[in-house]
Amino acid sequence: MEKFFKLKERGTTVSREVVAGITTFLAMAYILAVNPDILSASGMNKGSVFTATAVSSAIATLVMAFVANLPIALAPGLGLNAFFTYTVVLSMGCTWQFALTAVLLEGILFIILSLLGIREAIIKSIPASLKKAVAVGIGLFITIIGLHNAGISMGEAETGTFVGFVNLDVQHSTALVAVLGLIATIVLYVLKVPGAILIGIALTTIIGIPFGVTKVPENFIPVSTPASPLLFKFDFTGIFSLKFFVVFFTFLFTDMFDTIGTLMGVAEQGNLKDKDGNILNAKGALLADAVGTVAGACLGTSTVTSFVESSSGVAAGGRTGLSSVVTAVFFLLALFLSPLFGLIPSAATAPALIFVGYLMMKSVTAIDFADPTEGIPAFITIMTMPFAYSISKGIAWGIISYVIAKVAGKKAKEIPVVTWVLAFIFLADIIFESVKGNIG
């Protein structure tokens, strides 16, 4: 185990990796409830989607562990599953089989691009300042997810402003419990208690019981719904249509840059980089994402991608693929103990996500804001991710603004050729997004 995962080399231990793996799982376990709920609206069997979600997440995360040796977990991505159901199926009138086919072909193309090193080349072409900014942007992005999941941050209907904090009273018990959990996590971390984030999740779950936020299940019923109703349910009849191209391109583009952004952010946080500042085993990590997407499509779920919640495991000390193995095992256990994992409310995992936002802010100190050609694109990247609620959009606007700033500053020679290409692709995508709503 030591030789394969290189524990000593990366300054970690088996116990630390186990804690990190469990922390990551708990932070992203909500996908086991959310993904079936969203995809079932497209007509898919909810129980089968649950099984497909757990199994595809385990497969992809194990590939990440053994091929890339990184503490990054994967599962069907939020946003992509919503696009699958509400846009492709319900708005465009396509069948879920049609949508699954687009996911399958996207995954196959990603495998080819990963093996050829094209996706890795894209990562290397992103300027160093933007890589730092991506880590910070993701930190704010998952902080907003945590605040929203806890019911702390709400919109105009609740607060009277575009966005604001609710009152911490009995009417907002979920928010109150999350804040108490965040306080507990901060205290544990400052006191340097090992596994502070994981202990914080457990304590918050317990705190939530008297508030009625944590609901103790009456019994434990193993999941008995097989994935078979959704296995290999593809529809290739319309793959040469313009409608299919729109669906395929959207899955492809969003997944690619969500994954790239997550990998850069987590690698920056955990210092999982080589001497040249590149992500360790990036090719293997991208291959895991591609294999997971193909496996997910075959099992019956939307695009599988790297999860930003992996940063909570890295914050707990995860540095190798061993923590990913632990996370994968828990996804498989969830097939039989789903009520137990359902016991942990969003208010318990929210403090972990919020706290990780602080840990990922550290990268901001390495950005040269004194140079506007570096600082402005970094700011736009950081700002866009949380406010657009999209990692890929943050990267897109960051790259575009980087090219604009460098050209305006008469430093065009500093722009790599691949960065120029990406900027034009992103601009084309923005134009494409503005007109695609008229198709279908």
C-alpha angles and dihedrals in degrees: 000000000000092000095047100043096032093225098169093044090058094042099247141114137220093254092050091050091050091052090047092050093051091046092053092048094050091048092054102029089103088079088072089066101031100048096054090045093054098040094045087065087067090059099266120137107264097213092049091050089053090054092045091049094052096043097044090048090052093048095048093044092050090052088052090051099049102031101037103019091218130139093238124123127204135206140150105305126243112237091029091064090048090051088049094055109027100034108027099035108024101030103030094037096234124144121251087242088060090051092048089053090056090050091050095051091045089055093048091051090049091054089054093046091047094050090048090051094237096127090047090052089054091055092049091050093060110100118252094242091055091049088057090046091051090057091051092044091051089050090057091041094057090041089060089047089053094047091049095045089052093049090237096119115047139166135253096292091063104030106025090236133084088263132353148139121280123230113272098236138121090277088063098040093149091058091045092051091048092052091050088049091050090052090051091049092049092050092048092048095048089049087052094236109173112248092016094160095048092046088049091056091050093047093048090051089054093044088054095061099078090042091055090240093112108057114200111218118235095221143002115241116181116231107261101174110108123215091233096104088065102036114128093342098160133154114204097170096100103035093117095054126106089239091058091049090054092051094043094048093049093051090045098048098042095045094047097055097035087057094044091049093049093048092049093047096048093042090052092049095048096034088239093161137116126239090278093054095253124136113270112251091353092163092056092045092053090046090054089055091050095046090048091053092051092046091048093051091050091049094045113263139108127263116322114218142165113282123229087213086076085082088072089061091047088051087054089056105272113153106152144045090265090081088052090054089054092049091049092051090053091051088056092046088053088069088070103027103041094136089056093054089042086061091074108084125212087249088067097052094039094076089054092053093046092049093049087057087066092050093051093049089074092083091067090077090066094058116100101227090168087074106066092201088063102028100049096053089045091052092048091050092049093045097046099053098063098032095045088039089225134108092197093053090050091055092044096052091040093056093044093049090046091058092045093049094047093048092047089048091051091244098116090132089069092063113097116228093243090053089055089051092049091050092054091046091051091049090050090050092052089053090045091051091053093058105031092082087074092060122087 
